[in-house]
Amino acid sequence: MLRTIRAHVDHQAGLCPDATYLIAPETGRRMSFGELQAASRRLAAWLRSEGIRPGAKVALLMPNGYQTCRLFIGTMYGGYCVTPLNLLAQPAQLAYVLEHSDAEIVFVAPDQVGRLQQAAAGLAKAPRMVLCDVNAGEFLPPVEAAVMPDSPDEEDAALMMYTSGTTGKPKGVVLSQRAVISGGAFVSAVHELGPADRVMAVLPLYHINAQVVTATSPLIHGGSLVLPNRFSASNFWQTAIAQGCTWINVVPTMIAYLLNGPDLAELGLDASTIRFCRSASAPLPPAQHLAFERKFGIGIIETMGLTETAAPCFSNPLAPEQRKVGSPGPAFGNEAKIIDSAGRRLPAGQVGEILVRGANVMSCYYKDPAETARTLEPDGWLHTGDLGYMDADGFVFVTGRIKELIIKGGENIAPREIDEALLRHPALLEAAAVGIPDDNYGQEILACVVLKPDRTCSEAELRKYCEGELGIYKTPRHFRFVQELPKGPSGKVQRLKLLELVAATTQSESP
C-alpha cells in the first residue's frame, strides 16, 4: 500500500497524467494529475533551494483557490509539514500559532498580508512571507531538479492543524503522511469512489475535513474536486451540476442554508448525477437530515471525524437502507469503543466516552507531551472527548461533549437534545443550548436561536413549544435571539463561546 502523498501523486500522474484533479469554477482553470505532480516537484525543489529543510513547517494563510490546493498538496509531497492557518483567527491567535508552530515560511494571499504583518510584528523571529494569488498559475521560478528533496517516510509529519482552542490556547495536532493517506483512503473506500467521481468542495482548506476528504481522497481513487473560492448557497447547486459533480461534501450549517433556499425544481435543475451528500464536522439534526432528503431528493451520508483522526473515523454505509438517521455510523478503517470514567468498556446502549484507534490517529500534540499523554493511550487509543453510545449493530450515537454537558440539579442534560427539539420549530434556522450558572440548580439552560429571514417568533412561544417537546425540566430557562452563532472553520457551533456572546450582548443592552 502506498503510504505517502508523494507516492500517490506520482502513481496517479503515471497512471492518468491528463485526468483532471482540480477545477476552479470562478476562473475555469483546471489542473491535471500530471500538472499537480510537476507543480509539487517545483515547489519542493524551490523550498529546498531556499534553505528550507524537509520536515520544516510551511504555513498557508490563503482562502480556497487553485494555488491554495497546489501549495497544500505540494508541501506534503516535498516532505515538508504544511500548517494551514485559520482565516477567522484574530491577530493574537495567529501570532501564537506562528510562534508555536516554528513556521519558517508563510504563503499568504494579498488580502491577508495586513493581518499577517500585524500578527508577526511582535514575534522574536518572524517567518518569511511569500505573496501568492490564490487563483494564479505557476509563480515560482524554475529550480534544478537535483535540488529535489528525498521522498518522505510514512511516519514523517505531513500536516499540522491547530484546534479551535475554545477552552485555552490552540493545540497543534501533528498528522503523519500515513495518517493523512489513511484518512483519504477511508473516504474513498467507504463511499466506493472511483475515477469518475467528482466532489463539490466548499469547506475551507484550513479545515481537516476539506484537506482530507476533498483534497486528499482523490489522490487515492483518481477522482477530482471542484473548489470554489467560498461557499455560496445562492449558486451552490448551479455550480455543482454544471461542473458534473457526483457527490457533495458539506456541514450541517450549510445544509440549513440550502434548506432555506429554493428547491431544484424552482431552479430548473436536474441533480440526478449527484449520488449522495456527505455531512460531517458537527452532528446533523435528524429533522434537517430528513427535510434535506425530501426537498432535494439526494440521500445524506452522515459521518464523523476529528482533527486528531485525520477527519473521518465513523461513516454510515453507502446503501441507503443500511443508514441510521441520527448516527454518524459505525467505525470504518479504524476501531472504536465506549468506556466509563474508570476506563472500562461499556456494553451496547450505555453512554460513555468514545475512543478511537487506527492508522489515521495523530502522532502527538506539538510541543505538548502532557496533553498528548492525557489524550493518547500508550496502546494507541485516542480519547475523543465525545460522549455517546454504540448500538447492537455497532452504530455510534453521539450525545454531546464531555466539557459541554449541562448539569442541572445533578442531572446530565445533553445540549444536542435541546438543539434538535428547537430546530424542529419552523421559525428557527439555527439553535444551540449551553449551561449557565444558577444558584438553585448549579446550572440552568440558555438557548441562543437564529430566526429564518422571513419568520418571527416570541420567547413565550418558544418556551411553550419546548415544554411540549422536552418537558418543563429540560426547557431552557433563558432564550437569546441572535444574528448568528459563533462557529469554528468547519461550521461547528462553539458552545463555550456562546457565553461570551451572551455576556457581550447583555452588556451592550445595559443602560
Summary of the structure (lengths in Angstrom):
residues: 511
radius of gyration: 22.8
end to end distance: 66.1
largest distance: 72.1
contacts: 1775
relative contact order: 0.09
helix: 34%
strand: 25%
